[in-house]
Amino acid sequence: MCIPAFECEYLLHISHNKRKVSECQFGKTVREIGSTWFADLGPPFGVMYCIKCECVAVPKKRRIVVRVQCKNIKHECPPTLCSDPVQLPGKCCKTCPGDKNDTDVSLDVPAPVNIEEEERNMKHFAALLTGRTSHFLKGEEMKAMYATSTYNPQNIVATGRFLFHKKNLYYSFYTSAKNNRPHTIQFVNDAGTILEEHQLQTPPLADTQSVYQNATGKVCGVWRRVPRDYKRLLRDEHLHVVLLWGKKDQIDLALGGKIAKYTALQTELFSSLLEPAPGTKPALMSGAGGTAIVSTSSGAAASVHLTLVFNGVFASDEYMDTPINIRVESPDRKEIVLDEIQKVRKPSSEVNVLEISSPISIPMLRMMSRGKLLLTIESKMTPNLRIQGHIVTRTTCELFQTLLTPHNPDAKTKGSGLAWVFLNTDGSLSYNIETDHISVKDRPEINLMEDLGKRRTMLENLTPTFNFNQAIGTIDKLGPKALESLYTGDLGVNIAIENEPSLIRGHFVPRPVADARDSAEPILLKRVENSTNAPAHAMGMAWIAIDNECNLHYEITVNGFQANPQYLQIYLEEKPIEAIGAPVTRKLLEEFNGSYMEGYVLGMPSNELVKLENSVCYMEIQSKDTNELLLRGKLKSTKVPSHCFPVHTDNNVPNVAAPGDHSDTNIISPDAKCFHSGRFYDESEQWRNANDVCQMCACQRGQPTCEPIKCPAIQCKPNEELVRREGECCSMCIPQNVVVESESTGVQTVRGCRLGDQFHIAGAIWHPFLPPNGFDTCTTCTCDVLTLEVRCPRMVCPPLPCSEKLAYRPDKKACCKVCPESKSYRGDKPGPINSNVLQDQESHKITSTEEILNQGGCKVLNKVYENGHEWHPILASHGEQKCIKCRCKDSKVNCDRKRCSRSTCQQTRISSKRKFYEKPGMGGANEPTFDECCSAQCKRSRRHHRRIHQERTSGAAADERQQSKRQQQQQQANWNRSGSSS
């Protein structure tokens, strides 16, 4: 039984990232091709031991597409020999009690492999990509995909280096400067099937802040978690690499080449990309190119070793023992360093390999380290067949980093730091040094040193570039000996101060540039000051970056935990801004032990990725055992690619609550906070406005609202004095014999009362602040100046001459209700005013609609009624409904139908009969008024009572008939019994 839901989930993931085609993602776990596992559905289901899943590769349109296939393996269980088998925990198949033989279906576990031996045998690889090495792209099977892209009129050439390390394949490329950077790299097999495809970073690289690739012009990346089957292809040299230029939907150029092993790569120090030389005919040199693997030795007898991989310098009739000329020269000095003729036994149109060793002088070796030597390969018989290129730093994308720590574990200094450097193509060394607890005031001396054990040599003084806590610069002239020391790990940085020749120092370690290390700069993880479990000299370095597929990568290196190993946790902390009370979000990335950790987070939500660029973030190292924070560092410049930002459409735009919008549709997070006056406040928290102390503010539904303080009207007693203290908004009454504390009295603690979270000085009088309604002016609180007792009595309202039903509040915030002025309808239009009669000015005052509504008025069908007003509603189809009366009271409308009493209904019936039999006007002046509302209501009530009376009467008659029938039946039964007995 297959579970298609799992497969569909993975296909959706691929359509979003479009990168990894050689591994499956099941939930948050990544699986390589060919691996099997039991489905873990998470809580509450857990691991389903009868559901076996496998990551399988499916060919589709010249590509490998991976799918997760799961099936039920319960039917594969062998039959049991007992009558009552049991199912053990963690097993799918049932077994007999006491049976020690494992009958469960096993997973396909690969044979154990010695990783160190595997990497030693297949660590370094190289590839040459020219038009002639790309002939396999023109085959019948590949023509549909690369038909028009193999045409290479500019003779673009590329060379690549590959480093296999910990299941990852790091790749680096030099490409011709005549063309832009490629946009895609593909790994294909001999049949042309695409096994892996990566979208590369294209200009401008500043979008992701790839400092290294911008400076060196290299193309860098990594193929993570290479499957076992593909490792075998790499080892057996059946794997090819293809670079694509152009747009995403159109390929302008495709160059390919085979990835092969070369022994000289283990000692490579320099590289060269060989292209058709200027002055040669493009048609004759079509598809020609090469690369050189250069290693040197600067000892007593300096020498250079060249491994040349090339093609295109042979004439069509040269097929056996063809001589070629190899020359290394200095164009600036016009000196020949090396000039030899070598014979190629059987020339190939794709790849030819030659190795040459020769002595070299130290000055020429120094010129080589600065990119000043030119390598040329040309045909001896046909000099127009010539390729050449400058010898520059090696193709491998790498930087060198170190932690700067005290060499003496017992040192009392708090100083620490980090340093990282990389080589440019011209041989210059770019360095970046950052320190902690070391400033310009300490007058440090920073040196680039060569440490050969007992002998330590200072090569370059870097102190002039030190500013604040950083030293950033470039060493233009780095000697060949220093270059060799850099690659062998003997080069480092030493920082000294007065009376301390080596305060902190460290040796550079090479690291391939990819993912996390392809960011702008690392983060210095500093020891937390109040930490009790962190070692005295604990510190670390962290790299963090977002790749082109919107995945988070990080690399952590720590120092100082060797003496006391412990499990550590990596946390990512985020807050919107650096302010008091800011909401903090912490995300656990991974747990590890040791001094090095490299990890990633796949499928991180885009709204969380954006916070890495727009918010304040920290990388933290915490102890797993004690949950104590040990190291902490602030992220400096984490750049998120623009296509990783969240995309909002009409269907998924998040709701944003506007200020004052209190509708229930806007769901506010329970931990929502308000930012005001430079800090954050919790929900429902109250505070004085920092910019105006006479304003009270509150946090309601994530929005801060402020209102001016309303001072109560007070009248002091004869023995009290009205005082307004400095810094207070309202006056207070203080007994004349009481001294009021002020700053001049020197009293340290001010006496007062506390109501909720607010403090009020002794003698203060105030209205309580009750958000969201604001100040409650109907309640007045006091803080007794002597006893510091808080009293908050509410205003006592006078008795009303009218009923509670008729009373209303003239204003929404009015403390007491009032009675209507008269029973007349205020909604009627006033008649014409007689100018000769003195009128009340207030009775004809024109009031705006907004004022009426603010005073408790009502709005019905675009008509506004004052608070307390009564009227008959008007229906468009029936006119005015005089039997229904509506009333506006405190912004609420209540409508009731007129109710008639029994006596009123009796009088209405008599009046209606008299009106029917008598002539109009016979009753005289005492004739009772005929009420149409009661007439209709009484008729409905009379019909209702008549119907109930009829139902009751008919029911009683039916009951009598039923009772008589039962009696007759009983008498008949008695007669029958008496007759039978006689």
Secondary structure, DSSP 8 states (H G I E B T S, - for coil): ---HHHHHHHHHHHHHH----SEEEETTEEEETT-EEEEE--TTT-EEEEEEEEEEEEEETTEEEEEEEEEE-GGGS---SSSS-B--TT-SS-B-TT--S--S----------HHHHHHHS-EEEEEEBTTTTGGGGSTTTHHHHTTT---TT---EEEEEEEETTEEEEEEEE-TTS---SEEEEEETT--EEEEEE---S-GGGTT-HHHHHH--EEEEE-S--HHHHHHHHTT-EEEEEEEEETTEEEEEEEEE-B--GGGGG--EEEEEEE-TTS-TTTTTT-EEEEEEEEE-SSS-EEEEEEEEES-S-TT--SSEEEEEEEEETTTTEEEEEEEEEESS--SS-EEEEEEEE--HHHHHHHHTT--EEEEEESS-TTSEEEEEEEE-SS-EEEEEEEB-SSTT-----EEEEEEEE-TTS-EEEEEEEES--GGG--EEEEEEE-SS-EEEEEE-GGGEETTEEEEEES---HHHHHHHHHT-EEEEEEETTEEEEEEEE-EEEE--GGGGSS--EEEEE-TT-SSS-TT-EEEEEEEE-TTS-EEEEEEEES-SSS---EEEEEEEESSS-BT---EEEEEEEE-SSEEEEEETT--HHHHHHHHHSEEEEEEEETTT--EEEEEE-------GGGS----TTT------TT---TTS---TT-EEEETTEEEETT-EEE-SS-TTEEEEEETTEEEEEE---------TTEEEE--TT-SS-EEEETTS----GGGT-SS--EEEETTEEEETT-EE--B-TTS-B-TTB-EEE-TTT--EE--B------SS-TTT-B-SSTT-SS-B--S-SS-TTS------TTS---GGGG----HHHHHHTT-EEETTEEE-TT-EE--EETTTEE-TTEEEEEETTEEEEEE----HHHHHHHHHHHHHHHHS-TTTTGGG-----HHHHHHHHHHHHHHHHHHHHHHHHHHHHHHHHHHHHHHHHHHHHHHHHHH-
